[in-house]
Amino acid sequence: MNVQQAYNSWAATYDAVLNKTRDIEALAIRSVVPPGAFAEAIEIGCGTGKNTEWLASRAAHVTAVDFSVEMLSKAKAKLALPNVDFQQADITNAWAFASTPANLITCSLMLEHIENLDFVFQQASEALAVGGLFYVGELHPFKQYQGSKARFDTAHGVRELECYVHHISDYTESARHHGLRCVAVQEWFDDGDRATTPRVVSFLFQKP
Ligand SMILES: C[S@@+](CC[C@H](N)C(=O)[O-])C[C@H]1O[C@@H](n2cnc3c(N)ncnc32)[C@H](O)[C@@H]1O
């Protein structure tokens, strides 16, 4: 089962089951993206729309992209918002959905499935307007070193998804390579307990 098929299966339960990483990342994005209104936002890997409604309250127009038809259909069923345009696309191909320069691009819990980070940063850099922001919130690599990865329960047992480890410097160097400035790096812990391994890492990059 490839990643796309896995998310088509996971869509039915993704919102309902306990998922600390999903919930902590939701807090991270709301804290890291600075206040203010954005004209055009692009959300890559929008999934079932966990962050889409919030983004739609911050941006005049949101392009929300995912390659899983079932995840998208959950998002669409929940969110009938006039300023959100859901699109099915694989973000490892050229970003044809980025037709208007974006003031904000967000990516939550998706890059662990992407082998070639550099391509994503290249496309994001090209899609951003000058001054535009690129938010990334991902499972922290420290958790990945300990064996954590995207997984879900099925009738036939736990299904693990194909994942790639990206070190902190992989993100920052890829951004730098494509002309994006790192504005903030933050780490997010279970119950805010900084004595534990951080669960989520967030980055805010800017196109100067
Ligand atoms: C863990 S879910 C995260 C969903 C949502 N951003 C959230 O935080 O709840 C990862 C999402 O990325 C999508 N995804 C993974 N690889 C993708 C790709 N190459 N192109 C588009 N979407 C992709 C999956 O279909 C899935 O909906």
The ligand as an SDF file (V2000), in Angstrom:
LIG
                    3D

 27 29  0  0  0  0  0  0  0  0999 V2000
   -0.5000   13.2950    8.3830 C   0  0  0  0  0  0  0  0  0  0  0  0
   -1.5510   13.9450    7.1340 S   0  0  0  0  0  0  0  0  0  0  0  0
   -1.6050   15.6570    7.6360 C   0  0  0  0  0  0  0  0  0  0  0  0
   -2.8860   16.3190    7.2460 C   0  0  0  0  0  0  0  0  0  0  0  0
   -3.0460   17.7150    7.8210 C   0  0  0  0  0  0  0  0  0  0  0  0
   -2.0650   18.6280    7.2640 N   0  0  0  0  0  0  0  0  0  0  0  0
   -2.9240   17.6580    9.3260 C   0  0  0  0  0  0  0  0  0  0  0  0
   -1.9980   18.2550    9.8710 O   0  0  0  0  0  0  0  0  0  0  0  0
   -3.7780   17.0120    9.9420 O   0  0  0  0  0  0  0  0  0  0  0  0
   -0.5200   14.0570    5.6730 C   0  0  0  0  0  0  0  0  0  0  0  0
   -1.2920   14.4590    4.4420 C   0  0  0  0  0  0  0  0  0  0  0  0
   -0.3630   14.7000    3.3920 O   0  0  0  0  0  0  0  0  0  0  0  0
   -0.9020   14.1700    2.2040 C   0  0  0  0  0  0  0  0  0  0  0  0
    0.2110   13.8840    1.2860 N   0  0  0  0  0  0  0  0  0  0  0  0
    1.2560   13.0480    1.4930 C   0  0  0  0  0  0  0  0  0  0  0  0
    2.0730   13.0550    0.4360 N   0  0  0  0  0  0  0  0  0  0  0  0
    1.5290   13.9090   -0.4740 C   0  0  0  0  0  0  0  0  0  0  0  0
    1.9020   14.3300   -1.7650 C   0  0  0  0  0  0  0  0  0  0  0  0
    3.0010   13.8630   -2.3540 N   0  0  0  0  0  0  0  0  0  0  0  0
    1.1240   15.2370   -2.4040 N   0  0  0  0  0  0  0  0  0  0  0  0
   -0.0020   15.7160   -1.8140 C   0  0  0  0  0  0  0  0  0  0  0  0
   -0.4140   15.3350   -0.5830 N   0  0  0  0  0  0  0  0  0  0  0  0
    0.3490   14.4460    0.0870 C   0  0  0  0  0  0  0  0  0  0  0  0
   -1.6600   12.9190    2.6410 C   0  0  0  0  0  0  0  0  0  0  0  0
   -2.6330   12.5060    1.7080 O   0  0  0  0  0  0  0  0  0  0  0  0
   -2.2640   13.3870    3.9670 C   0  0  0  0  0  0  0  0  0  0  0  0
   -3.5390   13.9430    3.8060 O   0  0  0  0  0  0  0  0  0  0  0  0
  1  2  1  0
  2  3  1  0
  2 10  1  0
  3  4  1  0
  4  5  1  0
  5  6  1  0
  5  7  1  0
  7  8  2  0
  7  9  1  0
 10 11  1  0
 11 12  1  0
 11 26  1  0
 12 13  1  0
 13 14  1  0
 13 24  1  0
 14 15  1  0
 14 23  1  0
 15 16  2  0
 16 17  1  0
 17 18  1  0
 17 23  2  0
 18 19  1  0
 18 20  2  0
 20 21  1  0
 21 22  2  0
 22 23  1  0
 24 25  1  0
 24 26  1  0
 26 27  1  0
M  CHG  2   2   1   9  -1
M  END
$$$$
